[in-house]
């Protein structure tokens, strides 16, 4: 007789569902005797089912029928109100994610709350979403036991070009794709244009401009056939989109053109050994572009991308200091994905440029790892020292601001006053990620005394570590 099932609610798009696959594999290892049920949109899981881990998929319409059902664990990864309501109606020893009950909407789980706090406030986030799905499952932030597949080329020199994305701002235009395809074809690297029905017109336009009608498969392949074709590729050049996550999951080498309102450390390819190209701009990795034009998209040059792809097709497996006979435009930076000592997703720059942002991202990552488990204090001190040595004025400013915030929050507590809605937005950019999480933690606790004491205790612990930089 099997144990109670494990329930996962994931009602977002195809890419989000594929990013849940590592969690599903982890759950199967943690509870091997428990059936795994996943509530997802049928238009996505229908074709993905043969490629997914062995689970039972259910449509959202089945949520009401789950009322009163006993589960070993129930995890909500959706923002849909029906998912939060469903979570409140089931019985489970472990409950994670947004839950809507008689007391209102709340979030269970340290990392689930962290993920929710990234909305419109993810500028310095260093955690990949596929990792955040899993971190609440253990008392220590360690993913080293999770298997991460490495990409392998098929040996065909075929290059897949995934033309589309959920938003126009997240993908190159037809002119870019046509010039890229023409250069690849001229160098014995035959391109294949990939996309769903929504990319039918775009595929036809790229085929016309590149004079490669035979390369266009947009709108012609089922998801299963797309997966089979991807396994014949040596490289898949793609924006941040569902098919990119599919290629990454299947072990296809990926060159991700990270443009528009996407964050490569959050939703880029998660397997170690993949490649990411993004604009060398301070605003990359935004949640929502606030500028008049998508400047980060304009930084991508089709000739440079083609030359990089041709170099990668030669079998490069490391991130070298430079690429022979290859010069990337000054506006682009290349990264290689990897896994750090904790098994967390990491990015290694192949075209290093002096900037404080990577150190800030890594520092805040260490802060939240420390807040989750104090054994990570040595990692936090190490990264704080790196920032202090490279940017002493910035580190000192952060320390002083942290001390001021302790005093400001203590004042709100003494007045029994909740923080104003705009509080986290008014903080300096270098501090906003932490302020947003702190603000949401208090909201999640309904600003009760226990919530205030937890936040002030966390800030006090951080202040004692930061104080030597003041």
C-alpha angles and dihedrals in degrees: 000000000000124000125248113296126256113237126210122183112203112157101159131099131308094269091052090051092051090049086058093060094086088054091050091052090049092050091051090055093046095047107021094167095051121091112234118228121191124191108207142142111286092221087065106033093043094075096025094056096089090052098042129087114276102281139134110251120209130186120239089252088072093062094093091053089058092066110129093008116143117233133180088224135355121201125184115201094166134095091207113119090225089061094051090048092048091053091056092052099054128075118233138154090222118041122178133174136023114345128184114205138144091291093054136255115333137161124233119207133042095246094040088056090047091053092050091050090059092075106122087345108075101111096120099028114134100180124100115228092232087059095045089057089062108036097085091060094078133043090234126053096244126135097165091113091057113100114233117194119223122223121256127193118230094224095241102106087228114145122204117212112200100203105187142059137179090265130032090231090063096060140053119256128251094266092056093049093047094052091046092049093048093053092047092049091049089056099052094262103118112209126217120203111223130190144114130259090288088063096049094106093041091051091051091050093049090047091051095048095045093041089231104121092157091061096062115102097151112141093005104091132072116223090257093053090045089056091050091050092047090058088063094058130102091199139008116207108198147150119238100289143122097276089052090058089047092053090046092050091048092053096250114151107254134201103192116204096207108199139142124021097345132110116219092205090054108038107005121112108308102198115097114253100039126125130238126191118191140158117277093235132127093232098056115121095044124157093220127007113243097182129100093244136022092254094171090061091052090059092071116097117195094213092052091047091049092050090049091049092050089051091051090050088063087072104263108174101170136060103249127196090248140359115241113242090359127109119180116209113263089248095062132074127195125213137184121215120232145149125257131216091283092049092252123145113265139180123220115199115230092186102042119201126180108256134136097225099085090050091048092050091050092046095053089045088057091047093058092042087054093048089052094047125004092215085083092068092105090054090050092050091048094052093043089054091051091053092044093052094046099037109016095167092053092047091049091049091051091051093051092047091051090054091049091050091054089057094044093051092046087056092054090049093051090052091046086232127146119231114266114256093248094050099107093043091058093059123101115272092248090056103035098093091057093040091052093051091046091048093050091046089058092045090049089054091047087242091286121160094258090056092050092048091050093051094045090047090053092049091048091052090050093046091056090055095043097043097088089066095057 
